[in-house]
Amino acid sequence: MSTAKITISIDQSLLKRVDRLVKSRHFPNRSQAIQAALHEKVNRIDKTRLGHECAKLDVTIEQSLAEEGLELEVSQWPEY
């Protein structure tokens, strides 16, 4: 994966916390610490968005779509 250099402004107290994580070897450097945090946040937003979209679905309609054509196929299923 290719990377791009960017410049950001960050609160001094937050930067000190990031530096402590780097110093305690949770991350090899500031860049990877910030990249990991952004990755985690973006993934969380994506999951939340999926949850919101799923909540918009009508359960009855989704159930009928899932079962569509199933009644016709049941008669063709082998006996057990």
N, CA, C and O atoms as a CHARMM CRD file, in Angstrom:
* protein
*
  320
    1    1 MET  N      0.84600  -1.17200   0.00000 PROA 1      0.00000
    2    1 MET  CA     0.00000   0.00000   0.00000 PROA 1      0.00000
    3    1 MET  C      0.89400   1.23800   0.00000 PROA 1      0.00000
    4    1 MET  O      1.84200   1.32700   0.78100 PROA 1      0.00000
    5    2 SER  N      0.59100   2.17800  -0.86700 PROA 2      0.00000
    6    2 SER  CA     1.39100   3.39300  -0.91100 PROA 2      0.00000
    7    2 SER  C      0.90600   4.36000   0.16600 PROA 2      0.00000
    8    2 SER  O     -0.24700   4.32100   0.59400 PROA 2      0.00000
    9    3 THR  N      1.80700   5.20900   0.57800 PROA 3      0.00000
   10    3 THR  CA     1.46700   6.19600   1.60800 PROA 3      0.00000
   11    3 THR  C      1.67900   7.58900   1.05400 PROA 3      0.00000
   12    3 THR  O      2.39700   7.78200   0.07300 PROA 3      0.00000
   13    4 ALA  N      1.04300   8.55900   1.69800 PROA 4      0.00000
   14    4 ALA  CA     1.18200   9.95800   1.31100 PROA 4      0.00000
   15    4 ALA  C      1.55000  10.75800   2.54300 PROA 4      0.00000
   16    4 ALA  O      1.05700  10.48600   3.63700 PROA 4      0.00000
   17    5 LYS  N      2.40300  11.73000   2.37200 PROA 5      0.00000
   18    5 LYS  CA     2.75900  12.61000   3.48100 PROA 5      0.00000
   19    5 LYS  C      1.73100  13.72000   3.57100 PROA 5      0.00000
   20    5 LYS  O      1.31000  14.28700   2.56200 PROA 5      0.00000
   21    6 ILE  N      1.33400  14.02000   4.80300 PROA 6      0.00000
   22    6 ILE  CA     0.40400  15.11600   5.04900 PROA 6      0.00000
   23    6 ILE  C      0.91500  15.92000   6.24000 PROA 6      0.00000
   24    6 ILE  O      1.79400  15.47400   6.97700 PROA 6      0.00000
   25    7 THR  N      0.36300  17.08500   6.40900 PROA 7      0.00000
   26    7 THR  CA     0.67600  17.91200   7.56600 PROA 7      0.00000
   27    7 THR  C     -0.61600  18.10500   8.34400 PROA 7      0.00000
   28    7 THR  O     -1.65900  18.40800   7.76600 PROA 7      0.00000
   29    8 ILE  N     -0.54100  17.92900   9.65400 PROA 8      0.00000
   30    8 ILE  CA    -1.73100  18.12600  10.48700 PROA 8      0.00000
   31    8 ILE  C     -1.39800  19.04300  11.65000 PROA 8      0.00000
   32    8 ILE  O     -0.23700  19.19900  12.02900 PROA 8      0.00000
   33    9 SER  N     -2.41900  19.63500  12.19700 PROA 9      0.00000
   34    9 SER  CA    -2.29500  20.39200  13.44200 PROA 9      0.00000
   35    9 SER  C     -2.91900  19.54400  14.53200 PROA 9      0.00000
   36    9 SER  O     -3.99300  18.97100  14.34900 PROA 9      0.00000
   37   10 ILE  N     -2.24100  19.46700  15.66700 PROA 10     0.00000
   38   10 ILE  CA    -2.72300  18.60600  16.74400 PROA 10     0.00000
   39   10 ILE  C     -2.51300  19.31000  18.08000 PROA 10     0.00000
   40   10 ILE  O     -1.51200  19.99400  18.29600 PROA 10     0.00000
   41   11 ASP  N     -3.46500  19.12700  18.95000 PROA 11     0.00000
   42   11 ASP  CA    -3.40000  19.71600  20.28000 PROA 11     0.00000
   43   11 ASP  C     -2.13500  19.22500  21.00300 PROA 11     0.00000
   44   11 ASP  O     -1.79400  18.04500  20.93000 PROA 11     0.00000
   45   12 GLN  N     -1.45000  20.13100  21.69600 PROA 12     0.00000
   46   12 GLN  CA    -0.19800  19.78300  22.37500 PROA 12     0.00000
   47   12 GLN  C     -0.37200  18.64200  23.38200 PROA 12     0.00000
   48   12 GLN  O      0.48100  17.76000  23.47600 PROA 12     0.00000
   49   13 SER  N     -1.46300  18.66000  24.12600 PROA 13     0.00000
   50   13 SER  CA    -1.65500  17.60500  25.12900 PROA 13     0.00000
   51   13 SER  C     -1.86300  16.24100  24.46600 PROA 13     0.00000
   52   13 SER  O     -1.40200  15.22100  24.97900 PROA 13     0.00000
   53   14 LEU  N     -2.55500  16.22900  23.33300 PROA 14     0.00000
   54   14 LEU  CA    -2.74300  14.97700  22.60900 PROA 14     0.00000
   55   14 LEU  C     -1.41800  14.49000  22.02900 PROA 14     0.00000
   56   14 LEU  O     -1.12800  13.29400  22.04300 PROA 14     0.00000
   57   15 LEU  N     -0.61900  15.42200  21.52100 PROA 15     0.00000
   58   15 LEU  CA     0.68700  15.06300  20.98200 PROA 15     0.00000
   59   15 LEU  C      1.57500  14.46200  22.07300 PROA 15     0.00000
   60   15 LEU  O      2.30500  13.50400  21.81800 PROA 15     0.00000
   61   16 LYS  N      1.51900  15.01400  23.27100 PROA 16     0.00000
   62   16 LYS  CA     2.30500  14.45500  24.37700 PROA 16     0.00000
   63   16 LYS  C      1.86600  13.02500  24.68400 PROA 16     0.00000
   64   16 LYS  O      2.69500  12.16600  24.98500 PROA 16     0.00000
   65   17 ARG  N      0.57500  12.77600  24.60700 PROA 17     0.00000
   66   17 ARG  CA     0.07300  11.41500  24.85100 PROA 17     0.00000
   67   17 ARG  C      0.54700  10.45500  23.76600 PROA 17     0.00000
   68   17 ARG  O      0.92100   9.31900  24.05400 PROA 17     0.00000
   69   18 VAL  N      0.53000  10.91500  22.52600 PROA 18     0.00000
   70   18 VAL  CA     1.03400  10.09100  21.41700 PROA 18     0.00000
   71   18 VAL  C      2.51700   9.80800  21.62000 PROA 18     0.00000
   72   18 VAL  O      2.97400   8.68000  21.43600 PROA 18     0.00000
   73   19 ASP  N      3.26700  10.84500  22.00300 PROA 19     0.00000
   74   19 ASP  CA     4.70500  10.66300  22.23600 PROA 19     0.00000
   75   19 ASP  C      4.97100   9.66000  23.35900 PROA 19     0.00000
   76   19 ASP  O      5.92800   8.88900  23.29200 PROA 19     0.00000
   77   20 ARG  N      4.12400   9.67300  24.38900 PROA 20     0.00000
   78   20 ARG  CA     4.29100   8.67900  25.46400 PROA 20     0.00000
   79   20 ARG  C      4.06900   7.26200  24.95200 PROA 20     0.00000
   80   20 ARG  O      4.77200   6.33300  25.35200 PROA 20     0.00000
   81   21 LEU  N      3.09400   7.10100  24.07100 PROA 21     0.00000
   82   21 LEU  CA     2.85400   5.77900  23.48000 PROA 21     0.00000
   83   21 LEU  C      4.04500   5.32700  22.63500 PROA 21     0.00000
   84   21 LEU  O      4.40900   4.15100  22.64400 PROA 21     0.00000
   85   22 VAL  N      4.64100   6.25500  21.91600 PROA 22     0.00000
   86   22 VAL  CA     5.82000   5.92600  21.10900 PROA 22     0.00000
   87   22 VAL  C      6.99700   5.59500  22.03100 PROA 22     0.00000
   88   22 VAL  O      7.72600   4.62900  21.80200 PROA 22     0.00000
   89   23 LYS  N      7.16800   6.40000  23.06100 PROA 23     0.00000
   90   23 LYS  CA     8.28200   6.17800  23.99000 PROA 23     0.00000
   91   23 LYS  C      8.14800   4.83000  24.70400 PROA 23     0.00000
   92   23 LYS  O      9.14600   4.15500  24.95500 PROA 23     0.00000
   93   24 SER  N      6.91400   4.44400  25.02700 PROA 24     0.00000
   94   24 SER  CA     6.69400   3.16100  25.70700 PROA 24     0.00000
   95   24 SER  C      6.61400   1.99200  24.71600 PROA 24     0.00000
   96   24 SER  O      6.29200   0.86500  25.09100 PROA 24     0.00000
   97   25 ARG  N      6.91100   2.28400  23.45500 PROA 25     0.00000
   98   25 ARG  CA     7.00100   1.29300  22.38500 PROA 25     0.00000
   99   25 ARG  C      5.67100   0.62700  22.02300 PROA 25     0.00000
  100   25 ARG  O      5.65200  -0.49800  21.52200 PROA 25     0.00000
  101   26 HSD  N      4.56300   1.32100  22.27900 PROA 26     0.00000
  102   26 HSD  CA     3.27400   0.83400  21.76200 PROA 26     0.00000
  103   26 HSD  C      3.25600   0.99700  20.24600 PROA 26     0.00000
  104   26 HSD  O      2.63000   0.21200  19.53300 PROA 26     0.00000
  105   27 PHE  N      3.94700   2.02000  19.76500 PROA 27     0.00000
  106   27 PHE  CA     4.07900   2.29300  18.34100 PROA 27     0.00000
  107   27 PHE  C      5.52700   2.65100  18.04600 PROA 27     0.00000
  108   27 PHE  O      6.21300   3.21300  18.89900 PROA 27     0.00000
  109   28 PRO  N      5.99900   2.33100  16.84400 PROA 28     0.00000
  110   28 PRO  CA     7.39400   2.64000  16.52200 PROA 28     0.00000
  111   28 PRO  C      7.65400   4.14200  16.30800 PROA 28     0.00000
  112   28 PRO  O      8.77300   4.61900  16.50000 PROA 28     0.00000
  113   29 ASN  N      6.59600   4.88400  15.90700 PROA 29     0.00000
  114   29 ASN  CA     6.77200   6.32400  15.68300 PROA 29     0.00000
  115   29 ASN  C      5.41500   7.02000  15.68400 PROA 29     0.00000
  116   29 ASN  O      4.36800   6.37300  15.69900 PROA 29     0.00000
  117   30 ARG  N      5.45400   8.33800  15.66900 PROA 30     0.00000
  118   30 ARG  CA     4.21500   9.12800  15.68000 PROA 30     0.00000
  119   30 ARG  C      3.32800   8.80300  14.48800 PROA 30     0.00000
  120   30 ARG  O      2.11300   8.65400  14.62200 PROA 30     0.00000
  121   31 SER  N      3.94000   8.69900  13.34400 PROA 31     0.00000
  122   31 SER  CA     3.18800   8.46800  12.11800 PROA 31     0.00000
  123   31 SER  C      2.34500   7.19700  12.21200 PROA 31     0.00000
  124   31 SER  O      1.16500   7.20000  11.86200 PROA 31     0.00000
  125   32 GLN  N      2.95500   6.12200  12.68400 PROA 32     0.00000
  126   32 GLN  CA     2.20000   4.87200  12.77400 PROA 32     0.00000
  127   32 GLN  C      1.14300   4.92700  13.87200 PROA 32     0.00000
  128   32 GLN  O      0.09400   4.29500  13.74700 PROA 32     0.00000
  129   33 ALA  N      1.39900   5.66400  14.93500 PROA 33     0.00000
  130   33 ALA  CA     0.39600   5.81500  15.99200 PROA 33     0.00000
  131   33 ALA  C     -0.83600   6.53800  15.46300 PROA 33     0.00000
  132   33 ALA  O     -1.96700   6.11800  15.70800 PROA 33     0.00000
  133   34 ILE  N     -0.60700   7.62500  14.73900 PROA 34     0.00000
  134   34 ILE  CA    -1.72000   8.40500  14.19700 PROA 34     0.00000
  135   34 ILE  C     -2.42700   7.62700  13.09800 PROA 34     0.00000
  136   34 ILE  O     -3.65300   7.67000  13.00200 PROA 34     0.00000
  137   35 GLN  N     -1.66800   6.91500  12.26800 PROA 35     0.00000
  138   35 GLN  CA    -2.27000   6.10400  11.21300 PROA 35     0.00000
  139   35 GLN  C     -3.16700   5.02100  11.80900 PROA 35     0.00000
  140   35 GLN  O     -4.26500   4.78500  11.30500 PROA 35     0.00000
  141   36 ALA  N     -2.71300   4.35900  12.87800 PROA 36     0.00000
  142   36 ALA  CA    -3.51800   3.31900  13.52900 PROA 36     0.00000
  143   36 ALA  C     -4.80200   3.90800  14.10900 PROA 36     0.00000
  144   36 ALA  O     -5.87000   3.30300  14.01000 PROA 36     0.00000
  145   37 ALA  N     -4.69300   5.08900  14.71500 PROA 37     0.00000
  146   37 ALA  CA    -5.87300   5.73100  15.29600 PROA 37     0.00000
  147   37 ALA  C     -6.89100   6.10300  14.21900 PROA 37     0.00000
  148   37 ALA  O     -8.09100   5.89200  14.39400 PROA 37     0.00000
  149   38 LEU  N     -6.40900   6.65600  13.11000 PROA 38     0.00000
  150   38 LEU  CA    -7.30600   7.01200  12.01600 PROA 38     0.00000
  151   38 LEU  C     -7.95800   5.77800  11.40600 PROA 38     0.00000
  152   38 LEU  O     -9.14900   5.78500  11.09500 PROA 38     0.00000
  153   39 HSD  N     -7.17900   4.72900  11.24000 PROA 39     0.00000
  154   39 HSD  CA    -7.70500   3.48200  10.67600 PROA 39     0.00000
  155   39 HSD  C     -8.83300   2.93600  11.56000 PROA 39     0.00000
  156   39 HSD  O     -9.89200   2.54700  11.06600 PROA 39     0.00000
  157   40 GLU  N     -8.58900   2.91700  12.85900 PROA 40     0.00000
  158   40 GLU  CA    -9.60000   2.42000  13.79800 PROA 40     0.00000
  159   40 GLU  C    -10.86200   3.27200  13.76200 PROA 40     0.00000
  160   40 GLU  O    -11.97000   2.73700  13.76400 PROA 40     0.00000
  161   41 LYS  N    -10.70700   4.57700  13.72900 PROA 41     0.00000
  162   41 LYS  CA   -11.85200   5.48400  13.71300 PROA 41     0.00000
  163   41 LYS  C    -12.66400   5.34200  12.42800 PROA 41     0.00000
  164   41 LYS  O    -13.89300   5.29200  12.47600 PROA 41     0.00000
  165   42 VAL  N    -11.99300   5.27900  11.28700 PROA 42     0.00000
  166   42 VAL  CA   -12.69200   5.14900  10.00600 PROA 42     0.00000
  167   42 VAL  C    -13.43600   3.81300   9.94300 PROA 42     0.00000
  168   42 VAL  O    -14.56800   3.76000   9.46400 PROA 42     0.00000
  169   43 ASN  N    -12.81200   2.74300  10.42000 PROA 43     0.00000
  170   43 ASN  CA   -13.49400   1.44100  10.44700 PROA 43     0.00000
  171   43 ASN  C    -14.73000   1.49300  11.33100 PROA 43     0.00000
  172   43 ASN  O    -15.76700   0.93400  10.97600 PROA 43     0.00000
  173   44 ARG  N    -14.63300   2.15000  12.46400 PROA 44     0.00000
  174   44 ARG  CA   -15.77600   2.26600  13.37100 PROA 44     0.00000
  175   44 ARG  C    -16.90800   3.05000  12.71000 PROA 44     0.00000
  176   44 ARG  O    -18.07700   2.68800  12.84600 PROA 44     0.00000
  177   45 ILE  N    -16.56900   4.11200  12.00200 PROA 45     0.00000
  178   45 ILE  CA   -17.58900   4.90200  11.29700 PROA 45     0.00000
  179   45 ILE  C    -18.26000   4.05500  10.22900 PROA 45     0.00000
  180   45 ILE  O    -19.48100   4.09200  10.08100 PROA 45     0.00000
  181   46 ASP  N    -17.46300   3.28600   9.48000 PROA 46     0.00000
  182   46 ASP  CA   -18.03100   2.41900   8.44200 PROA 46     0.00000
  183   46 ASP  C    -19.00300   1.41100   9.04400 PROA 46     0.00000
  184   46 ASP  O    -20.07500   1.18300   8.48500 PROA 46     0.00000
  185   47 LYS  N    -18.64800   0.80900  10.16700 PROA 47     0.00000
  186   47 LYS  CA   -19.53600  -0.16800  10.80800 PROA 47     0.00000
  187   47 LYS  C    -20.80900   0.50400  11.30900 PROA 47     0.00000
  188   47 LYS  O    -21.89700  -0.06300  11.21300 PROA 47     0.00000
  189   48 THR  N    -20.66900   1.70500  11.84100 PROA 48     0.00000
  190   48 THR  CA   -21.82800   2.44400  12.32500 PROA 48     0.00000
  191   48 THR  C    -22.75300   2.78300  11.17100 PROA 48     0.00000
  192   48 THR  O    -23.97400   2.67500  11.28800 PROA 48     0.00000
  193   49 ARG  N    -22.16200   3.19300  10.05300 PROA 49     0.00000
  194   49 ARG  CA   -22.95800   3.53300   8.87500 PROA 49     0.00000
  195   49 ARG  C    -23.73000   2.31300   8.39800 PROA 49     0.00000
  196   49 ARG  O    -24.90600   2.41900   8.04800 PROA 49     0.00000
  197   50 LEU  N    -23.07900   1.15600   8.38100 PROA 50     0.00000
  198   50 LEU  CA   -23.75800  -0.07600   7.97300 PROA 50     0.00000
  199   50 LEU  C    -24.91600  -0.37700   8.92200 PROA 50     0.00000
  200   50 LEU  O    -25.99600  -0.77000   8.48100 PROA 50     0.00000
  201   51 GLY  N    -24.69400  -0.19600  10.21300 PROA 51     0.00000
  202   51 GLY  CA   -25.75800  -0.41800  11.19000 PROA 51     0.00000
  203   51 GLY  C    -26.93100   0.50500  10.98100 PROA 51     0.00000
  204   51 GLY  O    -28.08400   0.08500  11.08000 PROA 51     0.00000
  205   52 HSD  N    -26.64400   1.78100  10.68600 PROA 52     0.00000
  206   52 HSD  CA   -27.72700   2.74100  10.42100 PROA 52     0.00000
  207   52 HSD  C    -28.51100   2.36300   9.17500 PROA 52     0.00000
  208   52 HSD  O    -29.73900   2.45200   9.15500 PROA 52     0.00000
  209   53 GLU  N    -27.80600   1.94600   8.14600 PROA 53     0.00000
  210   53 GLU  CA   -28.48300   1.55100   6.91000 PROA 53     0.00000
  211   53 GLU  C    -29.32900   0.29600   7.13100 PROA 53     0.00000
  212   53 GLU  O    -30.44500   0.20600   6.61800 PROA 53     0.00000
  213   54 CYS  N    -28.81300  -0.66800   7.88500 PROA 54     0.00000
  214   54 CYS  CA   -29.57400  -1.88600   8.17200 PROA 54     0.00000
  215   54 CYS  C    -30.82000  -1.57400   8.99600 PROA 54     0.00000
  216   54 CYS  O    -31.85800  -2.21000   8.81800 PROA 54     0.00000
  217   55 ALA  N    -30.72000  -0.60300   9.89100 PROA 55     0.00000
  218   55 ALA  CA   -31.86400  -0.23300  10.72100 PROA 55     0.00000
  219   55 ALA  C    -33.00000   0.35400   9.88700 PROA 55     0.00000
  220   55 ALA  O    -34.15500   0.32900  10.31100 PROA 55     0.00000
  221   56 LYS  N    -32.68400   0.87600   8.71700 PROA 56     0.00000
  222   56 LYS  CA   -33.69900   1.45500   7.84800 PROA 56     0.00000
  223   56 LYS  C    -34.52000   0.38400   7.11900 PROA 56     0.00000
  224   56 LYS  O    -35.59500   0.67300   6.59300 PROA 56     0.00000
  225   57 LEU  N    -34.01500  -0.83400   7.09200 PROA 57     0.00000
  226   57 LEU  CA   -34.68400  -1.90500   6.35300 PROA 57     0.00000
  227   57 LEU  C    -35.98000  -2.31000   7.03600 PROA 57     0.00000
  228   57 LEU  O    -36.06800  -2.32000   8.26300 PROA 57     0.00000
  229   58 ASP  N    -36.97700  -2.64200   6.24200 PROA 58     0.00000
  230   58 ASP  CA   -38.25000  -3.13900   6.75400 PROA 58     0.00000
  231   58 ASP  C    -38.11700  -4.65200   6.93900 PROA 58     0.00000
  232   58 ASP  O    -37.89800  -5.38200   5.97200 PROA 58     0.00000
  233   59 VAL  N    -38.24900  -5.11100   8.16800 PROA 59     0.00000
  234   59 VAL  CA   -38.05300  -6.52000   8.49200 PROA 59     0.00000
  235   59 VAL  C    -39.00700  -7.40300   7.70200 PROA 59     0.00000
  236   59 VAL  O    -38.60700  -8.45800   7.21200 PROA 59     0.00000
  237   60 THR  N    -40.24800  -6.99200   7.57300 PROA 60     0.00000
  238   60 THR  CA   -41.24600  -7.79300   6.86100 PROA 60     0.00000
  239   60 THR  C    -40.88200  -7.94700   5.38600 PROA 60     0.00000
  240   60 THR  O    -40.96200  -9.04300   4.83100 PROA 60     0.00000
  241   61 ILE  N    -40.48900  -6.86600   4.77100 PROA 61     0.00000
  242   61 ILE  CA   -40.11200  -6.91500   3.35400 PROA 61     0.00000
  243   61 ILE  C    -38.85900  -7.77600   3.17100 PROA 61     0.00000
  244   61 ILE  O    -38.79400  -8.59100   2.25000 PROA 61     0.00000
  245   62 GLU  N    -37.87400  -7.59600   4.04000 PROA 62     0.00000
  246   62 GLU  CA   -36.63600  -8.37700   3.93400 PROA 62     0.00000
  247   62 GLU  C    -36.90900  -9.86400   4.12600 PROA 62     0.00000
  248   62 GLU  O    -36.31100 -10.70100   3.45100 PROA 62     0.00000
  249   63 GLN  N    -37.81500 -10.19200   5.04900 PROA 63     0.00000
  250   63 GLN  CA   -38.17000 -11.59900   5.28400 PROA 63     0.00000
  251   63 GLN  C    -38.85600 -12.18400   4.05900 PROA 63     0.00000
  252   63 GLN  O    -38.56500 -13.31100   3.65800 PROA 63     0.00000
  253   64 SER  N    -39.76600 -11.42000   3.46600 PROA 64     0.00000
  254   64 SER  CA   -40.46100 -11.93400   2.28200 PROA 64     0.00000
  255   64 SER  C    -39.49600 -12.09700   1.10900 PROA 64     0.00000
  256   64 SER  O    -39.63200 -13.04300   0.33400 PROA 64     0.00000
  257   65 LEU  N    -38.53100 -11.19800   0.96500 PROA 65     0.00000
  258   65 LEU  CA   -37.52500 -11.34500  -0.08900 PROA 65     0.00000
  259   65 LEU  C    -36.66100 -12.58200   0.14200 PROA 65     0.00000
  260   65 LEU  O    -36.31500 -13.29300  -0.80100 PROA 65     0.00000
  261   66 ALA  N    -36.31700 -12.83000   1.40200 PROA 66     0.00000
  262   66 ALA  CA   -35.49000 -13.99600   1.72800 PROA 66     0.00000
  263   66 ALA  C    -36.22300 -15.29300   1.43100 PROA 66     0.00000
  264   66 ALA  O    -35.61500 -16.28600   1.03200 PROA 66     0.00000
  265   67 GLU  N    -37.53700 -15.27700   1.63100 PROA 67     0.00000
  266   67 GLU  CA   -38.33700 -16.49000   1.43900 PROA 67     0.00000
  267   67 GLU  C    -38.94500 -16.59100   0.04300 PROA 67     0.00000
  268   67 GLU  O    -39.61800 -17.57100  -0.27500 PROA 67     0.00000
  269   68 GLU  N    -38.71200 -15.58600  -0.78200 PROA 68     0.00000
  270   68 GLU  CA   -39.29700 -15.55600  -2.12200 PROA 68     0.00000
  271   68 GLU  C    -38.89000 -16.80300  -2.90900 PROA 68     0.00000
  272   68 GLU  O    -37.70900 -17.12700  -3.02500 PROA 68     0.00000
  273   69 GLY  N    -39.87200 -17.47300  -3.43000 PROA 69     0.00000
  274   69 GLY  CA   -39.61200 -18.66800  -4.22100 PROA 69     0.00000
  275   69 GLY  C    -39.35600 -19.90800  -3.38400 PROA 69     0.00000
  276   69 GLY  O    -39.26400 -21.00500  -3.93500 PROA 69     0.00000
  277   70 LEU  N    -39.24000 -19.77100  -2.08300 PROA 70     0.00000
  278   70 LEU  CA   -38.94400 -20.90700  -1.21300 PROA 70     0.00000
  279   70 LEU  C    -40.10100 -21.88900  -1.18600 PROA 70     0.00000
  280   70 LEU  O    -39.88500 -23.10000  -1.14700 PROA 70     0.00000
  281   71 GLU  N    -41.33200 -21.38000  -1.20600 PROA 71     0.00000
  282   71 GLU  CA   -42.49100 -22.27100  -1.17200 PROA 71     0.00000
  283   71 GLU  C    -42.52100 -23.20600  -2.37400 PROA 71     0.00000
  284   71 GLU  O    -42.89700 -24.37200  -2.25300 PROA 71     0.00000
  285   72 LEU  N    -42.12600 -22.69600  -3.52400 PROA 72     0.00000
  286   72 LEU  CA   -42.10200 -23.52800  -4.72100 PROA 72     0.00000
  287   72 LEU  C    -41.01100 -24.59200  -4.62400 PROA 72     0.00000
  288   72 LEU  O    -41.19200 -25.71900  -5.08500 PROA 72     0.00000
  289   73 GLU  N    -39.90500 -24.23500  -4.03400 PROA 73     0.00000
  290   73 GLU  CA   -38.78100 -25.15900  -3.93200 PROA 73     0.00000
  291   73 GLU  C    -38.99200 -26.23100  -2.87400 PROA 73     0.00000
  292   73 GLU  O    -38.45700 -27.33200  -3.00000 PROA 73     0.00000
  293   74 VAL  N    -39.75400 -25.93200  -1.84300 PROA 74     0.00000
  294   74 VAL  CA   -39.96100 -26.89100  -0.75000 PROA 74     0.00000
  295   74 VAL  C    -40.54200 -28.19200  -1.27700 PROA 74     0.00000
  296   74 VAL  O    -40.16200 -29.27000  -0.82100 PROA 74     0.00000
  297   75 SER  N    -41.44400 -28.10300  -2.21900 PROA 75     0.00000
  298   75 SER  CA   -42.06800 -29.31500  -2.76500 PROA 75     0.00000
  299   75 SER  C    -41.05700 -30.16900  -3.52700 PROA 75     0.00000
  300   75 SER  O    -41.28000 -31.36200  -3.73100 PROA 75     0.00000
  301   76 GLN  N    -39.97200 -29.57700  -3.93900 PROA 76     0.00000
  302   76 GLN  CA   -38.95900 -30.31300  -4.69800 PROA 76     0.00000
  303   76 GLN  C    -37.84800 -30.86400  -3.78800 PROA 76     0.00000
  304   76 GLN  O    -36.96500 -31.57900  -4.26200 PROA 76     0.00000
  305   77 TRP  N    -37.88500 -30.54200  -2.50600 PROA 77     0.00000
  306   77 TRP  CA   -36.85900 -31.02600  -1.59800 PROA 77     0.00000
  307   77 TRP  C    -37.03400 -32.52500  -1.34400 PROA 77     0.00000
  308   77 TRP  O    -38.16400 -33.00400  -1.25500 PROA 77     0.00000
  309   78 PRO  N    -35.93900 -33.26500  -1.22800 PROA 78     0.00000
  310   78 PRO  CA   -36.05800 -34.69200  -0.95300 PROA 78     0.00000
  311   78 PRO  C    -36.53400 -34.95500   0.47400 PROA 78     0.00000
  312   78 PRO  O    -36.29100 -34.15000   1.37300 PROA 78     0.00000
  313   79 GLU  N    -37.21100 -36.08200   0.67600 PROA 79     0.00000
  314   79 GLU  CA   -37.66400 -36.46900   2.01300 PROA 79     0.00000
  315   79 GLU  C    -36.47900 -36.96700   2.82500 PROA 79     0.00000
  316   79 GLU  O    -35.57200 -37.59600   2.28100 PROA 79     0.00000
  317   80 TYR  N    -36.48200 -36.69400   4.09800 PROA 80     0.00000
  318   80 TYR  CA   -35.41600 -37.17000   4.98800 PROA 80     0.00000
  319   80 TYR  C    -36.00200 -38.10000   6.01600 PROA 80     0.00000
  320   80 TYR  O    -35.27600 -38.61600   6.86700 PROA 80     0.00000
